[in-house]
């Protein structure tokens, strides 16, 4: 079991909060897409011929591409890998790209899951984020996808930014629930260095992010989606029964994956590697049959810390028996002591030898994980 991630580094415009690798210039798009196909061949042995259960087109904005370009990439993956007959094939999409005809074409080439970056159903919010779609397109695109036969749909929403009142946040959640989508991902707005949002806050053009507002909106989110029978299976992810993202769930389980494209990451259990985040350098190297990546050999401490961080983000929690086998007796004793403290503070609870975050603990997930990390 393994997954393949393909990074499409192009966008129509730059969202103010985004720090992912992308370009708004499409000048070398076709050349880069050809290189993605070449890299699939160059990296064909990375996963040791494991069966591919998930394919994920991320970015950037993969929905910018036409169906023929996506088809060429999918077919090349099939030519060099053993693909599960039930493969989950996800495409990240922006609402303004999703016409009825394009969605039918996507479905025909095997795209069976969409992750749609709606973010908000209010024009003011979309303008604040510098999104390229309108509120009307945000509503319309889901209906188009369902009519095209793609029922496995995830919708992204963002909360915790200055112009999002609690009333508007409630309306956003109500609207997405009316759409009857099986998966919802919700993220707190964060200020990443060297983004337009960071610059605007630094220059006092925009108000800073309010942590209390984010917490209140996250608590309301958890309550509203629980009432609507969504399983809160990961900090930012909510799904109807059996509709979890298989690709992302495999990340959290530590299953191997191969990343294709500039800035894409790969993981095989012992090492992590990432392609350089430079389109021109990527194209130049691939033309010379070289994948331009950097490699990190994971230490025991890194493996332990990653296990702690990722496991606590999920509803399954951290398996005490499993993590004990990875640690020294002293390390596990310290972990146990810290867990007792968080349990007394009602941030952690224990269930069948698994440590799990309470709803209160989910508000401090990153802090809790960092407190539990072992030293290198």
Secondary structure, DSSP 8 states (H G I E B T S, - for coil): -EEEEEEE-B-SS--TT--S--BS--TTHHHHHHHHHHHHHHTTTTTTT--EEEEEEEES-GGGS-HHHHHHHHHHHHHHS-EEEEEEEEEEE-GGG--HHHHHHHHHTT--EEEEEEE-S-HHHHHHHT-SS-HHHHHHHHHHHHHTT--EEEEEEEE--TT--HHHHHHHHHHHHHTT-SEEEEEE----TTSHHHHHHHTTSS----HHHHHHHHHHHHHHHHHTT-EEEETTEEESTT-S-HHHHHHHHT--EEEESTT-EEE-SSEEEEE-S-HHHHHHHHHTT---EEEEE--HHHHHHHHHHHHHHBTT-EEHHHHHHHS-HHHHHHHHHHHHHHHHTTSEEEETTEEEE-HHHHTTHHHHHHHH----
